[in-house]
Amino acid sequence: MSVTLKTSKPRMFSTVLDIVRKGRMIRTDTLDFMNDEPEYSNIIATDGEIENYIINADGIILAYLNDKYGGASGLRTTPWISTPFRSPKNQDSGRLISAVVNDEDNAYTAFWTVEFSSTTAFAVTSSLEGSQGTGSTASDFTSTNLEVKIGSNAWLAGVESFTNNDQFFFSLIDVYPIINKISSNLAASGVLMELYSEVVPNANEYATRLNDIAMNLLKDLANPDGLASLTTANEIISTPTPIDYRISMTGEDVSDYLTENKLDP
């Protein structure tokens, strides 16, 4: 097989977008969802740095599941696309409702960006293969690599529709949702621990929670007698018993679970 942009690096189980959405304080050179400039605003990772955390996380997953599922191929499923995410920095209220996989046989995990250049015209890029063409909200769009299709009926215009530089993001994933969840949790936990723990309050607690959920799911998947399966779509099994534990976007224990149960962070 010839080497292409798509095949020149490891095939991943989650995307940089997935990691940034796990912890909104995470900023990269292409993804920044912060509406203000917090004291840690100078901590900006490259997409390549985040991808290395994903690769490491995927290695942990394979170490646990390789024997049971026959390697990475056993963890893959029909490619699917996450619900498009509207950048909080968009000036107008228009929405992208959905995008669909057009070529299931050749679709790889990647995150996609749709950026407007006018009230109707937009350009699309893939994190794996770069520019994927331009389109208009008035017509159906198919990416240059044929992997993604956006129908003209997928656009929901708000009061002011769309504006130049408005952005929308989504991930195309080719593994089971539970594998994507484990990969993104582990990678986000690593990023938060290593890059943000000293400057973001409660980053460690949030990172630990993400890691614990991922490892409980992973260990249960690896266990022949476990409750989890590749089609498990929730995290009920990730803790032995239900607990009232709620965290804010930055990882703050808003339920006071740690304090009330006399647990160290």
QUIFENUR-V367931 format. One record per run of one state. SS is the DSSP state (hx for helix, st for strand, lp for the rest). FROM is the first residue (numbers start at 1). TO is the last residue. If there is no record, write none. Layout:
ss,from,to
SS,FROM,TO
SS,FROM,TO
This chain:
ss,from,to
lp,1,15
hx,16,22
lp,23,27
st,28,28
lp,29,44
st,45,45
lp,46,46
hx,47,69
lp,70,71
hx,72,75
st,76,81
lp,82,84
st,85,86
lp,87,94
st,95,96
lp,97,99
st,100,101
lp,102,109
st,110,116
lp,117,120
st,121,126
lp,127,129
st,130,136
lp,137,140
st,141,142
lp,143,147
st,148,150
lp,151,151
hx,152,154
st,155,156
lp,157,166
st,167,175
lp,176,176
hx,177,196
lp,197,202
hx,203,222
lp,223,235
hx,236,238
lp,239,246
st,247,247
lp,248,252
st,253,253
lp,254,256
hx,257,260
lp,261,265
